[in-house]
Amino acid sequence: MGLFLETVIIPGCKEAEARSIVKAVEEAYSNQENDEAAYQITELYADQCQYREYANGVSILINEECIGYDDLAEAISSDYGKVVMLLYIYDGDFWAYALFDNGELVDKFNPQPGYFEEVSEEVIEASKGNADVIAKYFHVERADIEKYLVRWEDDLGDMEDIAYDDDEFGYGEWQMADFMRKLGYPYEFEEA
C-alpha cells in the first residue's frame, strides 16, 4: 500500500483557532455510525494532527488514520465560514486538491480524474483546477502555479521533469509540496 496523506490549509486562521475547529469537527462528525450524517469523516483525531502557522494562515497535517477528503474540508468551511483547501496524496499515485469557500466548492484539481474508472468529459473539466481562482484566494501570481495544474495523461514528457526551475519534485505525488510552497504554506511536517 502506498502513501495516503491529507493536509488542510486555512488562510487567515491562527493555530489555536485551527486546533479548536478540528477538535469540533472531530466531535461532530468523526466515528459516527449514522450513514446519514452531514459529512462522512472517520478516525479524525485533532490531538494527533500536526499544525503549522504561517504569516497568512495555518496548515494542518491530518492524522494518518483519518478518512475525510472533501467532506473534511467542506465541514470546516461550511461550519466555520472559512476558506479551506484540502490537499491529498492518494496511495502514492497522485496528488489533488479541493478548495471550499463558506462550504461551497470553488475549485478542484486532480491530475488523474479517471484513476478509479472511466469518467465523463464533465468530470474531467471539473477536475482541471483553475490557476486564476487559486491566485485570487492565495494572493499569488497565476504564472507561478499554472504549470502544476495539468493532467498527467496529457503529453508531459518525463514525469521526473519539474514544473518550475525552483521545484524540488517532478510530476508525481510530492509535487504537492512544491505547490504548497508556492501558495505560502511549505510542507514542513515531521514524519510520524
Salt bridges, closest charged atoms under 4 A:
GLU15 OE2 - ARG19 NH2 2.93
GLU17 OE2 - LYS82 NZ 2.86
GLU26 OE1 - LYS23 NZ 3.51
GLU53 OE2 - LYS14 NZ 3.66
ASP70 OD2 - LYS108 NZ 3.60
GLU125 OE1 - LYS128 NZ 3.20
ASP132 OD1 - ARG142 NE 2.74
GLU146 OE1 - ARG142 NH1 2.06
GLU153 OE1 - ARG151 NE 3.25
ASP166 OD2 - ARG181 NH1 3.38
ASP166 OD1 - LYS182 NZ 3.34
ASP167 OD1 - ARG181 NH2 3.35
ASP167 OD1 - LYS182 NZ 3.89
ASP178 OD1 - ARG181 NH2 3.52
GLU188 OE1 - ARG52 NH2 2.75
